[in-house]
Amino acid sequence: MLSRPLLDRVAFLGISWYAVLIVGAMVIGYFLASNEARRLRLPQDTVIDFMLYAVPLGIICARLSYVAFRFNDYSDNLLSVFNIREGGLAIYGGVIGGGCAGERRRRKKKKNTLTPPGGFAPPPGVRPGGGRWGG
């Protein structure tokens, strides 16, 4: 079993390689955002507070937008909408979900409306990079 490549060993556990890359992108994003938050002298819990909303909402919105544009595939069996393991996340839905989470955080913390929703963000080309490697 040690001679098998890492990809096969991860897939053997039921974890897809695409999922590993998405989680890796989230971890890298966390560290980039933490460094930026430290540079802007924001409170320590700012990044994790944002991610607690952004990650689940981003995944839900990514799935909903994928299903919305391919509803004919799911109209016969509506429970298959929840079967995320078969694939089907749309990056633009995830970005919308992350934006909604940033807006929610901004309103909760009563930040200025001219401030970016999350208060910080990596460059736009870096954000979807991790997920794109898998797809």
SERO-4910 file (N, C-alpha, C, O; in steps of 0.05 Angstrom, whole numbers):
BEGIN
 pado doro    nc1    nc2    nc3   cac1   cac2   cac3    cc1    cc2    cc3    oc1    oc2    oc3
  Met    A     16    -24      0      0      0      0     17     25      0      8     46     -9
  Leu    A     41     24     10     59     47     10     68     55    -18     76     78    -22
  Ser    A     67     37    -37     77     43    -63     56     58    -80     63     69   -101
  Arg    A     31     59    -71     11     73    -86     14    103    -83     23    113    -62
  Pro    A      8    118   -104     11    148   -102     -9    159    -82    -29    147    -75
  Leu    A     -3    183    -72    -19    196    -52    -48    199    -62    -67    196    -46
  Leu    A    -52    206    -87    -79    210    -98    -96    185    -94   -119    187    -86
  Asp    A    -85    161    -99   -100    137    -95   -106    132    -66   -128    122    -59
  Arg    A    -87    137    -48    -91    133    -20   -113    151     -9   -129    142      8
  Val    A   -114    176    -18   -134    195     -9   -161    186    -20   -181    186     -5
  Ala    A   -163    179    -45   -188    170    -57   -198    144    -45   -222    140    -43
  Phe    A   -179    127    -35   -187    102    -22   -203    107      3   -220     92     10
  Leu    A   -197    129     17   -211    136     42   -238    148     36   -253    155     55
  Gly    A   -245    152     11   -270    164      4   -269    195      2   -290    208     -1
  Ile    A   -245    206      3   -242    235      1   -231    240    -27   -211    230    -35
  Ser    A   -245    257    -41   -237    263    -69   -213    283    -68   -211    299    -50
  Trp    A   -197    282    -88   -174    299    -91   -183    328    -93   -170    346    -83
  Tyr    A   -206    333   -106   -217    360   -109   -223    371    -82   -219    395    -77
  Ala    A   -234    355    -64   -241    365    -37   -216    372    -22   -215    392     -7
  Val    A   -194    357    -25   -169    363    -12   -158    390    -22   -149    406     -6
  Leu    A   -161    395    -48   -151    421    -58   -168    444    -49   -157    466    -43
  Ile    A   -194    440    -47   -211    462    -37   -205    468     -8   -203    492      0
  Val    A   -202    448      9   -195    452     37   -168    465     39   -164    483     55
  Gly    A   -149    457     22   -123    470     22   -124    499     15   -110    515     27
  Ala    A   -142    506     -4   -145    534    -12   -157    550     11   -150    573     15
  Met    A   -176    537     26   -187    551     50   -166    556     71   -166    578     83
  Val    A   -149    537     76   -127    540     95   -108    562     87   -100    579    103
  Ile    A   -100    562     62    -82    583     51    -96    610     53    -83    630     61
  Gly    A   -121    611     46   -136    636     48   -138    646     77   -136    670     82
  Tyr    A   -141    627     96   -141    635    124   -115    648    132   -115    669    145
  Phe    A    -93    636    125    -67    647    132    -61    674    118    -51    692    130
  Leu    A    -69    676     93    -66    702     79    -83    724     92    -74    746     96
  Ala    A   -108    717     98   -126    736    111   -117    743    139   -119    766    148
  Ser    A   -106    724    154    -95    729    181    -72    748    180    -70    767    196
  Asn    A    -54    745    161    -32    763    158    -42    791    151    -32    811    161
  Glu    A    -62    793    133    -73    819    126    -87    832    150    -85    856    154
  Ala    A   -102    816    165   -115    826    189    -95    837    209   -100    857    222
  Arg    A    -73    822    212    -52    831    231    -40    857    221    -35    876    237
  Arg    A    -36    859    195    -25    884    183    -43    908    187    -34    930    192
  Leu    A    -70    903    185    -90    924    189    -97    929    218   -113    946    224
  Arg    A    -84    914    236    -89    915    265   -118    910    272   -130    924    288
  Leu    A   -130    890    259   -157    882    266   -156    862    289   -135    850    294
  Pro    A   -178    859    303   -179    839    326   -172    811    316   -176    804    293
  Gln    A   -160    795    334   -150    768    326   -172    750    316   -167    734    298
  Asp    A   -196    752    326   -218    734    318   -232    743    292   -252    730    284
  Thr    A   -223    764    279   -236    774    256   -238    753    233   -259    749    221
  Val    A   -216    740    228   -214    722    205   -231    697    211   -247    689    193
  Ile    A   -228    685    234   -243    661    240   -273    667    242   -290    651    234
  Asp    A   -280    691    252   -308    699    254   -320    701    226   -343    692    221
  Phe    A   -305    712    207   -314    714    180   -317    686    167   -336    680    153
  Met    A   -297    669    171   -296    643    158   -319    625    169   -328    608    154
  Leu    A   -327    628    194   -349    612    204   -375    617    189   -392    599    188
  Tyr    A   -378    640    178   -401    646    161   -395    641    131   -412    630    117
  Ala    A   -372    649    122   -366    649     94   -364    620     82   -373    615     60
  Val    A   -351    602     97   -347    575     86   -373    560     82   -379    551     60
  Pro    A   -390    557    103   -415    543     99   -434    557     79   -446    545     62
  Leu    A   -435    584     81   -453    598     63   -443    597     34   -458    596     15
  Gly    A   -416    598     31   -405    595      4   -411    568     -8   -417    566    -32
  Ile    A   -408    546      8   -414    520     -2   -444    517     -9   -451    506    -30
  Ile    A   -461    527      8   -490    525      3   -498    541    -22   -512    531    -39
  Cys    A   -488    565    -25   -494    581    -48   -482    570    -74   -494    571    -95
  Ala    A   -458    558    -72   -446    545    -95   -463    522   -105   -466    518   -129
  Arg    A   -473    506    -86   -490    483    -94   -517    493   -105   -526    483   -125
  Leu    A   -529    513    -92   -555    523   -102   -552    535   -130   -570    531   -146
  Ser    A   -531    549   -135   -528    561   -162   -523    539   -183   -532    542   -205
  Tyr    A   -508    518   -176   -504    496   -194   -530    482   -200   -536    477   -224
  Val    A   -546    477   -180   -572    463   -184   -591    481   -199   -606    471   -216
  Ala    A   -591    507   -194   -609    525   -208   -605    525   -238   -624    526   -254
  Phe    A   -579    523   -246   -574    523   -275   -575    496   -288   -574    493   -312
  Arg    A   -578    475   -272   -581    448   -282   -605    434   -270   -604    410   -263
  Phe    A   -626    449   -266   -649    438   -251   -662    414   -265   -673    397   -252
  Asn    A   -660    412   -291   -671    389   -306   -658    363   -297   -672    342   -297
  Asp    A   -633    364   -289   -619    340   -279   -629    331   -252   -627    308   -245
  Tyr    A   -641    350   -237   -649    344   -209   -679    344   -206   -689    337   -184
  Ser    A   -694    350   -226   -723    352   -223   -737    325   -218   -758    325   -205
  Asp    A   -725    304   -227   -738    277   -223   -733    268   -194   -751    254   -183
  Asn    A   -711    274   -182   -704    265   -155   -694    289   -140   -670    295   -140
  Leu    A   -711    303   -126   -703    327   -112   -684    322    -89   -669    340    -81
  Leu    A   -684    298    -77   -665    292    -56   -636    291    -66   -617    294    -50
  Ser    A   -632    287    -92   -605    287   -103   -592    315   -102   -568    317   -107
  Val    A   -608    335    -97   -597    362    -94   -578    363    -71   -558    378    -72
  Phe    A   -583    347    -50   -566    347    -26   -542    329    -29   -525    329    -11
  Asn    A   -540    313    -50   -518    295    -54   -494    310    -66   -489    308    -90
  Ile    A   -480    324    -50   -458    341    -59   -433    324    -67   -415    334    -80
  Arg    A   -432    299    -58   -409    282    -64   -407    274    -93   -386    266   -103
  Glu    A   -429    277   -108   -428    271   -136   -419    295   -153   -418    294   -177
  Gly    A   -411    316   -139   -401    340   -153   -423    360   -157   -447    355   -152
  Gly    A   -415    383   -167   -434    404   -173   -433    428   -155   -452    433   -140
  Leu    A   -411    442   -155   -409    468   -142   -401    489   -163   -383    484   -179
  Ala    A   -414    511   -162   -408    533   -181   -393    555   -167   -402    565   -146
  Ile    A   -370    562   -178   -352    582   -164   -366    608   -160   -362    621   -140
  Tyr    A   -382    617   -179   -395    643   -177   -416    643   -154   -420    663   -141
  Gly    A   -428    620   -149   -446    618   -126   -431    620   -100   -440    632    -80
  Gly    A   -407    608    -99   -390    610    -75   -380    638    -70   -379    646    -47
  Val    A   -374    652    -91   -366    680    -88   -389    697    -77   -385    715    -60
  Ile    A   -413    692    -88   -436    707    -78   -441    701    -49   -447    719    -33
  Gly    A   -439    675    -41   -443    667    -13   -422    680      5   -429    689     27
  Gly    A   -397    681     -4   -376    694     12   -381    724     15   -376    736     36
  Gly    A   -391    736     -7   -398    765     -5   -421    770     14   -420    790     29
  Cys    A   -441    752     14   -463    755     33   -453    752     62   -462    766     80
  Ala    A   -434    733     66   -423    730     93   -407    754    101   -409    762    125
  Gly    A   -392    766     83   -378    791     89   -397    813     96   -391    829    114
  Glu    A   -418    815     82   -438    836     87   -451    832    115   -456    851    130
  Arg    A   -457    806    121   -469    800    147   -450    807    169   -458    819    190
  Arg    A   -424    801    166   -404    808    186   -401    838    189   -398    848    211
  Arg    A   -402    852    166   -400    881    167   -423    893    182   -419    912    198
  Arg    A   -447    883    178   -470    894    192   -470    887    222   -477    903    239
  Lys    A   -461    863    228   -460    854    256   -440    871    271   -445    878    294
  Lys    A   -417    877    259   -396    892    272   -400    922    269   -384    938    279
  Lys    A   -421    930    254   -427    959    249   -404    974    237   -395    995    247
  Lys    A   -393    963    215   -370    976    201   -381    996    182   -405    996    175
  Asn    A   -364   1014    173   -370   1034    153   -378   1021    127   -365   1001    119
  Thr    A   -398   1031    113   -406   1018     88   -386   1022     66   -387   1007     46
  Leu    A   -367   1041     68   -347   1044     47   -324   1024     51   -307   1022     33
  Thr    A   -323   1011     74   -302    991     79   -309    965     63   -333    959     61
  Pro    A   -290    951     53   -297    926     39   -311    907     58   -306    908     82
  Pro    A   -329    890     48   -346    874     66   -331    858     87   -339    857    110
  Gly    A   -310    845     79   -295    829     99   -274    845    113   -263    836    133
  Gly    A   -268    868    104   -247    885    115   -220    878    103   -201    894    107
  Phe    A   -217    856     90   -192    847     78   -199    825     58   -220    812     61
  Ala    A   -182    820     39   -185    798     20   -160    795      4   -146    814     -2
  Pro    A   -153    770     -2   -130    766    -20   -137    776    -48   -161    779    -54
  Pro    A   -118    780    -65   -123    789    -93   -143    770   -107   -142    746   -102
  Pro    A   -160    780   -124   -180    764   -137   -169    739   -152   -183    719   -152
  Gly    A   -146    740   -163   -134    717   -176   -126    695   -158   -125    671   -166
  Val    A   -122    701   -132   -113    681   -113   -138    666   -102   -135    642    -96
  Arg    A   -160    679    -99   -184    667    -86   -192    640    -98   -193    620    -84
  Pro    A   -199    640   -124   -209    614   -135   -186    595   -143   -192    573   -153
  Gly    A   -161    603   -140   -139    587   -150   -138    558   -140   -134    540   -156
  Gly    A   -142    554   -114   -141    527   -103   -162    509   -114   -156    486   -121
  Gly    A   -186    518   -117   -208    502   -128   -204    497   -157   -212    476   -167
  Arg    A   -192    515   -172   -188    511   -201   -168    489   -207   -170    476   -228
  Trp    A   -149    484   -189   -130    463   -193   -144    436   -195   -136    418   -211
  Gly    A   -165    432   -179   -179    407   -179   -198    403   -202   -205    381   -209
  Gly    A   -207    425   -214   -227    423   -235   -216    425   -262   -230    424   -281
***
